[in-house]
Amino acid sequence: MDSGSPERRLPVTERTRHRRLRQQGCLDRDRLDAILAAGFVCHLGVTVDGAQLVVPTVYGSDGSTLYFHGSVASRSLVASPEATVCVTVTHVDGLVLARSVFEHGVNYRSAMIFGVPRAVTAPEEKLAGLRCLTEQAAPGQWDYARRPNARELAATALLALPLDEASVKIRTGAPEDGDGEDARLGLWAGVLPLRTTWGEPEPDPLLPEGVEVPAHLAERAGTPAG
């Protein structure tokens, strides 16, 4: 797969080296940025008290740093600044349905980011990080809604993980058994695409009459998500 221009290549480390399905591996930093920009939920892998935990959480990326957050009571978030973590983001684009079950697969875009996260404590950076992940999930919402107060900031753990060590894999295209023996079986094969779109905003039942959906949310209805 295209590795991009030399100045935009991801560094290869022992953790990011593509050992299996190397043809799906990608070293293009722009592909990493695109995968992160297309989502807002990641899975955080961290070891807590000797046990491995994988926790879903919201994230935001500013191009150099991945921010993710949760309650200060979250064991995984409290523990992760002390150890290396693995954060993954995956988008499923379709099922690859071959003539044999063995050749079935998935078209996908995925990224794994490794590193030791840093707890964000400075108020200005904490607000900037929370803005980053809020705007990634719902562009325009940070300026529309009330922003966190001091008590809410104190109750929120925000972690920053540099995007210095990452692995990207992407699969696209048709099944790979079209020129093999199974091609003579006369069975249908191809790709069943998966596409997600945003629906119409659903108002809070307790919302007073006359409060309209803000434009930055209304205009997302029917648009692709991811």
N, C-alpha and C positions, 0 to 999 in steps of 0.2 A: 504494500500500500504506500501511497505517496507520503514521503517524510517531510515535505515542505522545504522552504528555503533554509540554508544552513543556520542563519541567524535566528530562525524561528523553530529550531529543532528542540525537542525535549531531551534532556540528558538521560543516558542509559545507566542504571545502577543495577545491583544484584536483585533489588526488589522489583524493578520495573522492566527488566529484560524479558522479552517475549520468547518463552520457551515452547509453548504449544500454539498451534494455529497461527504461526508467525505471519502468514499472509494477511491476517486480519489485524495485525498490530499496526500502529501508526505513531510516528514521532513528530507529527505536525502540531505545534503549539496552538495554531489557529483552530484545529479540530477540537482540542481540549477546551478552548474558550467557548466554542459553539455548543459543545455538549453541556457544559455547565450553564450557559446562558439559556438553554432550552428547558431547564427544570428549576425546581426550588425545594425538592425533598431529596435528602441524601440518607445513606445508612452509615452510621458511625460504628466502627469495630474497635473495641477497646477491652483490655483485660482489667477486671476489677476483682480483687481478693482471689486471684488465681484462676478465675473463671472468665471465659470469653463471652462478651456481650455484643450484640449488634442492635443498635438503636436507631430508629428513624427520627430525623429531625429536619427542621427547615434550615436552608442555607442561603447565602448570597455571595457572589464573587465580584470583586472589583478588577479582575484581570491579573492580580499578583497575589491576592490573599483570599482564602475561603473563610467566611465567617459563619458560625453556626451557634445556636443558643438553646437555652432551656431554663428550667428552674434551678436555683442554686442547690436545691435538695436532690437533684438528679445525681445518683452515684456515678454514672458514666461520665457526666460532664465535669464533676468535681475531680474525678480520678484522672481524666485524660491529659491534663497539663503535665502530669508526672511521667508519662510514658508515650512511646510511639503509638500512633493510631493509624487506622486505614479507613478512609472515607470513600464510599463508592456512590456513583450516580449512573443509572441505567435507563435507557429509553428503548422500548420494544417497538419495532417498526413493522413486524409482520411474522407470520409463521411460514417457514419454508417446508412445503409438503412434497416429498419426493415419492418415487415409485416403491421404495422400500422404507420401512420404519427406521432402519439403521441410518439412512441418509437424511432423515428429517432434521430440521434445525430452526433457527430463529434469526431474522434480520434485526440487528440491534446497534446501538451506539453506547459505549460504556467508558467510564473513566474511574481510575483508582488513584487516590492521592495519599501519599505516606508522609509522616513527619510527626514532630512533637508539637502539639498546639500550645499556643500562648494565651493565658487568661488575659482578657482585655479589662483593665480597671480604670484607666484614665477616662473621665466623663466625656470629653469631646470625641475620643476614638470610639467609645462605647456607643454613643449616639450615631456616629457615622457608620459603624458596623450594623447597628439595628436598622438604620435607614437603608443600607445596602441590601439586606435580606428582605426587608419589607417591600422595597421597590422591585426586587427581582420577582417576588410572588405576585404583586399587584401594583404595577407602575401607576404612580399618581396618588397612591393611598397615603404615603407619608405626609404629604402636604394637606391632605383632606381630613384625616382623622386627628384626634388629640394625641399628642406625643407623650412618651413615658415621663412620669414624674419621678422625683428622687426615690420614693419608696419602691416604685415599680422597677427602677433601674437596679436598686440594691437587691431585689428578689430575682434578678435575671443574670444567669451566667452566660457570658459571651466569650467564645473562643476564636482565635485567629490561627489559621493554618496556612503557611506559605505554599504556593503552587510550584515549588522547586523540584519535587520528586513525584512524577505522575506517570501512569501507564494508560494508554488509550487503545481500545480495540473496537473495530467496526466491521459488521458483516452486511453486505448488500447482495442483491441479485438472486438468481434462480437456483433450483436444486442442482447438485453436481453429478447426477447420475443419468443425464440426458444422452450421453454417448456410451453408456455401459450396457451390460447384458440386460438389465432390468428395463431398458428402453423398449424392448420387444414385448413387454407384458401388456401393452395397450391400456395402461392406467393413466388417469389424469395426474399431472404434477405441475406445480407452480408455487406462487406465493399468495397467501391470504393476507393482504395488508391490514395493519391496525392503525387507525387514525383517531385521535381524540380531539374534541372541540369543546370550547366553553359554552355552557348553556345560558339561558336567560337568568338574570339575577332574581333570587327569591327573597322577598323582603321579610325581615323579622316580624313575627305576628304582633309584637308589641310596638311596632313602629307607628308613630302618629300619622294621621292622614296629612297628605300634602308634602311629605318628605320624598323627593324624587331621587331616583337612582343617579348617582353622579356620572358624568359623561365618561370618565376614564374606566368605569366598570361596564356601563351599558354598551360601549363600543366593542367590548371584547366578546360579546355573545356571538356565537357562530364562527369564531376565529379558531385557528389551530392552537392546541395546547401541547407543547412539546415537539 
